[in-house]
Structure formats: C-alpha cells, structure tokens
Amino acid sequence: MTRLSTALAVLFGLAMVVAVSVGGQCINEARWLGAAAAYGVAGVLLAGMIRELGHTVPGDYTDDIDTLAPAKRLGRLRAAREARRVTRDTTCSCPRYWDTIGAEHDDWCPQRFQSVA
C-alpha cells in the first residue's frame, strides 16, 4: 500500500464512523430519512475504504514468498530486479515515442540520442 492509499483508508474509516454515529442519532430522534441517508453514506465510505486497502505497490507481490525455497526466492528477486531495470532503461515517456511505435523521440527527450532509430 502506498502512503496515499493508507491516508485515504484512514480518512474513509473516520468518516464512516462519523456517518454511523449520525445515523444512530437520527434513529434516536425518529428521523428515518436522515438515518437512511447517513447509513447509505457509511456504506459508500466502507466500499471506498475496502478499495483503498486492496491496493498494492506495483512489483510488491509477497503472497508466495513463504512457500518458496530460499534459492528460488533469491533467483526470483534477482529476476524481478533485472526486469524492472530493463523496463526502466528501455521505455520512454515522451508522447512521440509511443505515437510512432518507438521509432522517434521528442526533441526534449533525454533518450533521443540514445535511440537506435
């Protein structure tokens, strides 16, 4: 999870607690439409909180680390690191690179003179 996802999940959780509290107060005062609206907002906030808690950082897949042998684990970590390095070195973020299917770079692109095109 990223810091933003964590902050949003905490914010959604606190707002959900407030919405449930307001819904309880509305029930106590027999304002049924207000209670339904407050609990509806709490449901939406719960869905948002669950969505934010489900975010993972790209490349941070740790669900199978405990089941791997130490040698396989180290090999997989090295392969992932090498794949990230190759991806970082070969891709470019300039629009012309993607529009021309990798044939040209923009004038301001730092990879313009490194390209084989």
C-alpha positions as CSV (number, residue, x, y, z in Angstrom):
1,M,0.0,0.0,0.0
2,T,1.2,3.5,-0.7
3,R,1.0,6.3,1.7
4,L,-1.8,7.9,-0.2
5,S,-3.9,4.7,0.0
6,T,-3.2,4.4,3.7
7,A,-4.2,8.0,4.3
8,L,-7.4,7.7,2.2
9,A,-8.3,4.4,4.0
10,V,-7.9,6.1,7.4
11,L,-9.9,9.1,6.2
12,F,-12.7,6.9,4.8
13,G,-12.8,4.9,8.1
14,L,-13.1,8.0,10.3
15,A,-15.8,9.5,8.0
16,M,-17.6,6.2,8.1
17,V,-17.6,6.2,12.0
18,V,-19.0,9.7,11.9
19,A,-21.7,8.7,9.4
20,V,-22.8,5.7,11.5
21,S,-22.9,7.9,14.6
22,V,-25.1,10.5,12.8
23,G,-27.3,7.6,11.6
24,G,-27.7,6.4,15.2
25,Q,-28.6,9.9,16.4
26,C,-31.2,10.2,13.6
27,I,-32.8,6.9,14.6
28,N,-32.9,8.2,18.2
29,E,-34.7,11.3,17.0
30,A,-37.0,9.3,14.7
31,R,-35.7,11.0,11.5
32,W,-35.8,7.9,9.3
33,L,-34.8,9.5,6.0
34,G,-31.8,11.1,7.7
35,A,-30.8,7.8,9.2
36,A,-31.1,6.0,5.8
37,A,-29.0,8.7,4.2
38,A,-26.3,8.5,6.9
39,Y,-26.1,4.7,6.6
40,G,-26.0,4.9,2.8
41,V,-23.1,7.3,3.0
42,A,-21.4,4.9,5.5
43,G,-21.9,2.1,3.0
44,V,-20.3,4.1,0.3
45,L,-17.4,5.0,2.6
46,L,-17.0,1.4,3.5
47,A,-16.7,0.4,-0.1
48,G,-14.1,3.2,-0.7
49,M,-12.1,2.0,2.3
50,I,-12.1,-1.6,1.2
51,R,-11.0,-0.5,-2.3
52,E,-8.1,1.6,-0.9
53,L,-7.0,-1.3,1.4
54,G,-6.8,-3.6,-1.6
55,H,-4.1,-1.5,-3.4
56,T,-0.6,-3.0,-3.7
57,V,2.5,-1.3,-4.8
58,P,3.5,-2.5,-8.4
59,G,6.1,-5.2,-8.0
60,D,5.3,-5.9,-4.4
61,Y,3.8,-9.3,-4.7
62,T,4.6,-11.1,-1.5
63,D,1.9,-13.7,-1.3
64,D,4.2,-16.6,-2.5
65,I,7.4,-15.8,-0.7
66,D,6.8,-18.0,2.2
67,T,6.2,-21.1,0.0
68,L,9.4,-20.7,-2.0
69,A,12.7,-22.3,-1.1
70,P,15.5,-19.8,-0.3
71,A,17.4,-20.4,-3.5
72,K,14.3,-19.9,-5.7
73,R,13.3,-16.9,-3.7
74,L,16.6,-15.2,-4.3
75,G,16.5,-16.1,-8.0
76,R,13.0,-14.7,-8.3
77,L,14.0,-11.5,-6.6
78,R,17.0,-11.1,-8.9
79,A,14.9,-11.7,-12.0
80,A,12.3,-9.1,-10.8
81,R,15.0,-6.6,-10.2
82,E,16.6,-7.2,-13.6
83,A,13.2,-6.9,-15.3
84,R,12.5,-3.6,-13.6
85,R,15.9,-2.3,-14.6
86,V,15.4,-3.3,-18.3
87,T,12.0,-1.8,-18.3
88,R,13.2,1.4,-16.8
89,D,16.1,1.6,-19.3
90,T,14.2,0.8,-22.5
91,T,10.9,2.6,-22.1
92,C,10.4,6.3,-22.7
93,S,7.7,8.7,-21.6
94,C,7.7,11.1,-24.4
95,P,4.5,11.1,-26.5
96,R,6.2,10.9,-29.8
97,Y,7.9,7.6,-28.8
98,W,4.5,6.0,-28.2
99,D,2.8,7.6,-31.2
100,T,5.5,6.4,-33.6
101,I,5.7,2.9,-32.1
102,G,9.2,3.6,-30.8
103,A,10.7,5.0,-34.0
104,E,11.3,8.6,-32.9
105,H,11.7,10.7,-29.7
106,D,10.7,14.3,-29.0
107,D,13.4,17.0,-29.2
108,W,13.4,17.4,-25.4
109,C,13.6,13.7,-24.6
110,P,16.8,12.6,-22.9
111,Q,16.8,9.3,-24.7
112,R,16.7,10.9,-28.1
113,F,20.4,10.5,-28.8
114,Q,20.5,7.0,-27.2
115,S,17.8,5.6,-29.5
116,V,18.7,3.3,-32.4
117,A,16.1,4.9,-34.5
